[in-house]
């Protein structure tokens, strides 16, 4: 018998509340993204329930199933995307606006998780802060699940279905945890096997490493139907507490997906299985079936869709005031708008007597066509953000074409200077090799363009993925080539200049393991190792932070071009420093201390913490950074002069 369970509606409320709290960026709720995993289990359970009962009553059809899903999901999604496009036009910057055009198309056709995965989007970082559609990854993953899951019921005998689902759950979870130990070449597994070893194909946005969560919800339903399960309020309460603890204890550095998701996922399933929805005397049911949880559960889908765009656009409009008051404003607005979408869009569209099939199909097809067309126009720079052309005339070196202005020059420098650069045979100079990702190139250009200020030093650069220098990768081309390179062999000092993204201490494939291995090999070869902290990274929605400041104060900057030199602009840029990177900074600083190696703070030559200012332009008025953190040639030269003046290199 189908029954509406208020406790599951309460679980939905808990899930969306935790996701919203995660997006507030309050440290206590760094594990709030677990709300998505709660949603996955609930969705798996409810979808299996719908399919199971329809098959039982001989009323199941794929067309009917997909039609109901479309009525449930598409109308609210379309309205959300429309609102995102309108606000993006007025408030986002050109590069961010173009990527939103891309995200619109991916969200409409439910492959946004694949897009974000292919672009290596950082859900926890700046990408999650300034892309109003980044949260649609979970919706896309669910829809991908809905496409294949009903087919299991059609093609496999019910007798074997539970076993098949259980096997897929185990395989998906094992792949998320150990997939990196596999190889495409014979013997198809790595020589060294590691416990914390996710595969690229099983990472955060990947359906391969996530499908087990949805299937676990389905398994709970099948178990409930096959066996008599005695309700147990104690098990349900403990399960609820495990979910809460997971939200508090997990954080941005937790390796997700992995076995770390077993407690919250299994706890959600057990709560659904063992909680007695009809027992109103338990504390848990009083909470989950309370009016507030019922209300939030009812609007949870619309609330999930609309809350992130509101947080994102609030950051665009009032970044300086993004405090507790701002967070409360965002939450209230999210609830109000989601209630309106739920009442006037979600509810009517789910009922055929209010919205006919003909109207629904016409609405969906025309909306998808128009929004897709608009997305393509934005993506290809035909539609530009509001006032872009005006601002480009006033600030051509900020709003101009980045390739023409800066990136082509940098690429030429890499090609002509770095590629063929070698250390001399002069025994009187110290040979400094700067390694890491693009941030190693930032530091190298700063120093090399001012080599006359460092007469006893020689600089060289080797750009690579830092994590590939760990022992785990000892047979990889990059590992072998680096440690056997003339640059490494002739270097006296190795400086790591990197943006550290892979700091999970338990994995052998991350930056920490690489630094430890590099230190060991450097010592064996009588070389000194130095670690630098993260570069100054600024909020700018993936664009130049100065452009972000100008965009928010257009009326002021249109009147006064010299504002870019003023103290108030430098203070505002300091306020845009990306504070979330402080966590990785602490890890790197502590690692340097533990390993007894020199640590250099790159913020010191970009910002002044005493008067809360950061550099905006060079004395000539040219910009220092062409995006959120990478330097122009002139910007690098200017910062190199500051490095020499303040004796930042302590050797």
N, C-alpha and C positions, 0 to 999 in steps of 0.2 A: 504494500500500500504506500502511495506517495504521500508524504506529509511535509509540510513546510516547517523547517526547524529554525526556531528563533535563535538558538545557540550558535548555529552556523552563521546566521546573519550578524550575530555579535562578534564572531571570529573575523568576519569580513571587516567589521568596524575596527577591531584591534589591528588588523593587517594594514589598513589604509592610514590609521593614526600613526603607526610606527614608521611608515614610509614618509609621511609628512614631517614627522619629527626628525627623521634622517636628513631631509632636505632643508631643515632649519640650520644645519651645520653646528648644532650644539653638541659638544663633545660627548656628553652623557648618552646620546642616541646615535653614536657612530655605527651601531649594528642595526639600525632601524630598517635597513634595506632587506632584512629578513622578512619584512611584511610581504614582499613579493613572493617569497618562497611559501609563506602561509597561503597566499592567493593561489599558488600553483596546486597545492594539495587540495584546497577547497574546490577549485575548478575541476581537477581530475575526479574527485568524488562525485560532484554534481553532474558532470557530463556523462560519467559512467552510469549514474542512476537514471538519467533521461534515456540513454540508449538501452540499458538493461530492461527497463519497464516497457518501452515501446516494442522491443523484440518479444518480450513476454506476452504482450497483448496483440502481437502480429500487426502493429501499426507503424513500424519503423520504416523510414525511407530516407535515403541520403539527401534527396532534394529537400524534404521537409526539415531535416536536421540542419542543413546549411542555411536554409531560408530563415529558420528561427534564430540561428546564430547571427545572421546578417541583420535582422531586425533588432536584436539585442545590442549589437556592437557598433554598427556603422553610423547610425544617426548622431549619437553623442560624439563620436570620433570626428565626424565631418564638421560639426559645429565648433568643436575645440580647434581643429586645424584652421578653420575660417577665422576664428578669433586670433589665433597665433599669427596668421598672415597679416592681418590688419595691424596688430600691435608691432610686429616685426618691421613692417614698412616704415613706421614712425620712429622706432627706438633702437633698432639694431644697426650695426655697422655693415659696410659692404661685404666683407668676407664672411661674416657671420650670417648675413642675409642670404648670401648665395648657398651656404651650407643648409640653411633652413629650407630653401627651395628643394634641395636634394632630399632632406629629411621628410618633407611633405609627401613626396612621391613614394618614398620607402615606407612611410607610415600607412598610407592609403592601401598599398598592396602587400602589407604585412611582411616586409623583409627588412625592416629598420634594424633589427638585431644583427642581420648579416652585414648591412651597411656599416654600422658602428664597429662591428667586429673587424671588418676589412680595413677600416680607417684607424684601427687601434685607439678608439675613443676611450678616454679615461672617465668612467662613470662617476668615480669618487672625486675627480678633480675639476679643473676649469671647464672641461667639456660638459660635465654634469651641472655646472653652475650657470652656464650661459646658453645652452641649447634647450629651448622650451619643449622639444619633442623627444629628448633622449630617453625618457621613461617609456616611450611606446615600444621599446625593445621587448618588454615582457608580454605586451599585447600581441606583438608579432609572433613571439615564440608560442604563445597559447594557440593562436590561429593555425600555426604550422602543425601543432599537436592535433587540433580538431580535424585537419585534413586527412591524416592517416589513421587516427585512433579508431573511428567507426569501422574501418576496413578490417580490423582484427576480429570484430564480432561477425563480420560477413564471411571471411575466408577461413576462420578457424573454429573448430568444434568447441562448444561451450565447456566441454569436459576438460580440454587442454588449455583453455584461455587463461586461467589463473596462473598456471605454471609458466606459460609463455610470457605473461606480464611480469612475473617474478624474475624470470631470467633476464629480461630487458632491463629491469630495475638494477639488478646486480651488475650487468655489463656496463650500463651508463655510469653508475657510481664508481666502479673500478676504473673506467676510462678517465673520469674527472680527476681521480686521485693519482692513478699510476700511468696514464696514457703516454706520458713523455718517455717512458721506458721502451715504447714500441718504436720500430723503425720500418721504413718502406723497403729497405734492402735486407737481403738474407744475412743473418738468421732471423731478421724481423724483430729483434729486441736489442737493447743496448748492452754493452759489455758490463757496465756497472749499473746495477739496479738500485733505485732510490725510492724511499717511501713517499716523500712529498715531491711528486713529479708530474704535474699536469701537462697535458698535451696542448699545443696551440689550438687543436680542433676541439678541445673541451674546456675552453676558457669562459670568462664571465657571460658573454652574449651568446655562446654557442648552444644550439639545441641539443647537441650530442651529450654534453655534460649536465644538462638540466632536465632531460626528458623523464628521468627516474622520479623526480618530485611529483610531476603530474600523474605518472603511472602509479605512484604509491597511494595517491588519493583514490584512484580507481580500484586498486587492490583492496583498500579498506572497505569499499562498497561491496565488492565481491565476497569478501570474508564475512561481512555482516549478513549477506543474503544466504550464504551457504551454511553458516554455523549459527547456533544460538549463542549470543554474546550477552552475558549478564552485566547489566550496567553497574558501574563502580565509580561513585563520586570521588573517592580518594584518588584513584588513578587519573581521573579527569582533572582534578585540582593540581596534582603533581605535574601533569602534562602542561597545564597552563603556566605554572611557575617556571618550567623549563623553557618555554617560549619567551617569557619575560627575561629570564637570565641570559638567553641567547642574544636578545636585542641589546642588553647592557654590556655583555662580555665580548662579543665579536666587534671588530672594528675594520677600518679601511685597509689595514695590513694583513687581515686574515685571508688565507688562500681560499677563494671562493670561485667556483664550486669545488667542494671536496668533502671528506668525511665530517668536516666541521658542521655541515648542514644536516647531518643525521639527527642530532638532538631536536632542533626545532621542527624538522619535517616529520619525524616519527612522532614527536609529541603532538603535533597538530592532528595527525591521523588517529592517534590513540584517544585524543580528546573527543573527536567526532565519533569514534567507535564506542567509547565507554560512558560518555556523558548522557545522563537521562534528561532529555529535553523537557519532559513533563514534570520533573521534580523541582518545584519553585522554591523549595526550602533551602537549597544549598547556596552558599555564598557565591560560588562560580556562576550558577544560573541567574541569581539575582543581578549580577553584574552584566553577563552576556545578553540577558533578555530585558535589561532595563530600557526605558524609553529612549535615553540618549544613545545607547549602543544600537538599538533598533533603527533609530533615525539615521545615524551615521552608516549603518550597514545598508540601509535602503539606498542611500545616495553614494555608496562607496565607489561605484564604477565612474560616475561623473566626477566625484571628488578626486579620484586617482588621476583622471585625465586633466582636470583643470588646475590642480594645485601647483604643479611645477611651472607651467607658463606664468602663473601669477607671481611666484617667487622669483622667477627669472626676470620678468619685466620690472618688478619692484627694484631688483638690483640694478637694472639699467637706469631707472629713473632716479632712485634715491640711495645710491650705494653707501654714501657717508652715514646715512641714517638707518642702515640695516642693523638694528639693535632689537632688543626684546619687544619694544613698541612696534617696530616694523614687522616683526615676525607675527605678532598678534593680529595686526592689520591684515597681513597676507592670509592667515588662517581663517579669519572672519569672512573675508572676501571669497575665499575658496569655498566655504560652506554655503554662502548665499548664492553664488553663481551656479554651483553644482546642484543645489536644490532646484533652481529654476530650470536647468537643463534636464534634471530628472523628471520634474513635474510636467514640463511642456514639450519635451523632446523624447526622452527615454520611454516614459509610460505610454503616451499615445501611440508611438511607433510599434510597440510590442503587441498592440491589440488590433486585429484585422477589422473589427467593427468600427474603429476610429480612423485608421489609416488603411485604405484598401491596398491590395496587392499591386494594382495598376499604378496608383499614385506612388507607392513605395519604390517600385522598380524604376519609374521615371525620375523620381527624386534622387535615388542612389546613382543611377547612370549619369545623369546630367551633372550632379555634384562632383562625382569622381572625375568626369571629363574636364570640368572647369578648373577644379583644384589641381589636377595633374598638369594641365596646360599652363596654369599660373606658375606651378613649381618649376616647369621646364624653362619658362621665360625668366624666372628669377635666377635659376641655376646658370643659365647662359648669359646673364648680365644684360638682358633686354629690359627687364624691369629692375630699377635701382632703388635703393632706400631713399626715403624722403630727404630732400635738400642736398643730396650727394653732389650734384653738379655745381651747386653754389659753393659748397665747402671746398670742392676740388680747385676752383678758381682762386679762392683765398689762400689755401694751403696746399699747393701742388705737390710739395715734397712729402706730405703726409697722406693725402687722399689719392695720389697718383698711382699708376700701375707699379706694383712692387717689383715685378720682374724687370721692368725697364729701369726703375730708379735704383734698386739695390741688389736684387738677387742675381742678376746677370753678372754684375761686377764681382760679387762674392764667388760665384761659380768659376769665373775666369781666374780669380786669385787662387782658388783651389787647384785648378788645372795647371796653371803656369808656375806657381810658386811651391805649393805643398807637395804635389805629386812627385816632382823630381828633386826635392830638397834633400840634401844629405849633410851629415855632420862633418866638420873638417877634421884634420889630423892634428890640430893645435892642442898640445897637452896643457896649455895654460888656461884654457877656457873650460867651464863646466857645461856639459851637454845636457840640456833639459828637454825631455820628451813628454809632450802633453797628450794624453790619451782620453778617450771617452766618446760620447755621441757628439751631436752638433755643438754642444757647449765647450768641448775641447777646442773646436775651431774658433769659437768666440774668444777664448782666452789666448790662443795662439796668435790670432790677428792683432790683438791688443798689444802683445809683447813684441812680436816680430816687426810691426810697423814702427816700433820705438827702440829697435835693437841698439841704436847709438847711445841710448840711455843706460844700457846694460852691457858695457864693454867686455866684461869677463864671462858673459853667458852666451850660449848658442841655443836657439829654440827650434824645435821641430814638432810636427803634429802627426798623430796616427789615429784616424777616426775609426771607431769600431763599436760594436755592442759590448759593453763592459761585461755583462753576464757570461759572454762566450769565452772569457778568460779563466773561468772556473775549471776545476779538475774534471767535472762532469763532461765538459766539451773537449777533452784532451785529444780526441781524434778528429775534431772538426777542422776544416780548412782555415778558418779565421784564427783559431787557437795556435795551430802549427805555424802559420805564416807570421803571426805577430812575434812569437817567442824566438823564431829563427830569423827575424828581419834584422837588417843592418842597423836600423834605427834603434831597436831595442838593445842590441848588442853593444852599440857604441855609447848609449846614454849613460850618464852618471846618476841622473835623478829622473824618476818617473813621477809626473803629476797627473792625478786623476781629476779631470774636469767634466762633470757628468750631471745630468738630471736623473736622480735615482728614483726608479719606479718599481724595482723588484727587490724589496727589502724584507720579504718574509724570511725570518731567521731559520725556519725549518727546511727550506728547500735548498737543494744542491745546485739549482739552476738560476739562482738570483745573483744580485750585485754583491751581497755580503760574502757569499762563497767565493766569488771571483776575486774580491779584494784580498781575502785571506790567502788564496792561492798565489795571487800576484806578489804579495808580500814575501811569501816563502821563496818563490823563484827569484825575486829581486835580491833577497839576502844571499842566496846561493851564488849570485852573479855580482856581488859587491855593489849593489845599486841601492840608492835611497828611495823610499816611496813616500809621497805626500798626497794627502786627500784634501780636496777643496769641498766646501759645502755647496748646496744648491745655488745656482745663479739667482739673481733677483728676478722673480716671476711676478708679473702684475696682472690683475684683473683687466681684461680688455676684450673679453668675448672672443679670444683667439686672434685679436687684432692689436694694433699699436695702442698702448694704454693712454698715450697722449691724445690720440684720436678719440678714444672713449671719453676722455675729459672734455674735449672740445665739443663732441657730439651732445653731451649733457648740458653744456652751457653755450649753445650756439649763438644766442643773442649777444652775450658778452664778447665772444671771440670775433664775431662779425664786426663789432664796433672797434675793437682794439687788438690788432695783430700782435702787439708786443707782450700780450698776456702770457705767451708761452715761456717768456724769460722770468716771469714774476714769481715771488716767493709763494704766493697762494697756490699757484699751479704745481710747484714742487711739493708743497704740503699735501695737496690733493693726490698727487702721484704716490706719495708715501702711504697714504690711506688705501691705495689700491694694491699694495703689496699682498701677495697671495699667502694668507696666514695659514692655510691648511698644510702648506709645505713645511711648516715648523716641526711637525711630527717626524718627518723623514730627516730633517736637519738634526733633531735630537739623537736619532738612531745613528746617523753617520758620525756625529761628534763623539758619542759614547764609544762607537766602534774604534775610532782613532785613538781614544784614550786607552781602551782595553788592549789594543795592539801596539801601543806605545809608538805611534807615528804622528808626524806633524799634521795639524789641521789648519787650513786657511779659509777664512770667512770671505766669500766673494761679495757679500752685501756691503762690506766696508768701503769699497771703492765706487759703489753706485749710490749708496744712501748714507745719510748722516743721522744716526739714531738719536743724537743729542738734541737736534732741533727738528726732528721728524720731517726731513725733506729727502727727496730723491731727484737725481738728475733727470731733466726733461729733454734739453737740447744742448748741443755744443755751444761754445761762445759765439760761433759763426751763425747759429740759428738752425743748423741741420739736426735732424732727429738722431737719437742715439740707438734706439731700438726700432726695427721695422715691423716687429710684431710684439707679442706679449713678453719676449725675453731675448730674442736674437739681435745681435748688434749689426748696424750698418758698418761699412768700412771706416767712415769718418768717426762714427760713434766708438768703434773699437780703438781707433788711434787715440781719441780723447781719453778714454778710460785707461789706456796703457800709460799715458802721461801721468795720470793720477796714481797708478800703481807704483811707478818709479818714484814719484814725489813723496809718497807716504811710506816707502820701503816695505811694501806689502809682501814681497818675496823675501823671506827671512833667511837668506843664505848668500 
